[in-house]
């Protein structure tokens, strides 16, 4: 769940809490009662989907993620020394072949990442003598080879985990959007009946509908605020 989603779902909970605190004022209105019940049911569904998203990876998937992280770290460590060597010796081709960043590696397809581990290992093997001045040893290359092999064995587990988590993320976004729609298109509308008959209750609802940016504790009005 990203920060914007946390802010929005926080508002949902605030609205539900506000209704709980003022039950006597609205419980006689069936439309409001039904919508409040649906709001709470949606909040429960969102919580379930949030938990599913956060636990979308099992133990094997976490091991695969760790294998990916360890491989990326070792690739970058050795590639950076190759790049420094290339810059020192004006080897333009080697410089291009060894220029990586962690974000670039992290965005690679698992198959491509595995191949990159092999490619960097081959480059470093060919330059091992020169790389001694940069602290790169044969043991480093052995470690890179082992990490590459290990990731090759678990990459499908990693790919499956990413796909599963992406599905949960989409499902969560849809559930949050559905609750937003319930508020904007229905609850905001039926509550205008209280604007005149109970202005304090209506004003309190308006205040509960404000989305709080929990990064800065700055309150912002809903993107589609209820009509005044």
Secondary structure, DSSP 8 states (H G I E B T S, - for coil): --HHHHHHHHHHHHHHHHHHHTHHHHTT-HHHHHHHHHHHHHHHHHHHHHHHHHT-S-HHHHHHHHHHHHHHHHHHHHHHHHHHHHHHHT-HHHHHHT---HHHHHTS-HHHHHHHHHHHHHHHHHTHHHHGGGT--HHHHHHHHHHHHHHHHHHHHHHHHHHHHHHHHHHHHHHHHHHHHHIIIIIHHHGGGHHHHTHHHHHHHHHHTSEEETTTTEEE--TT----
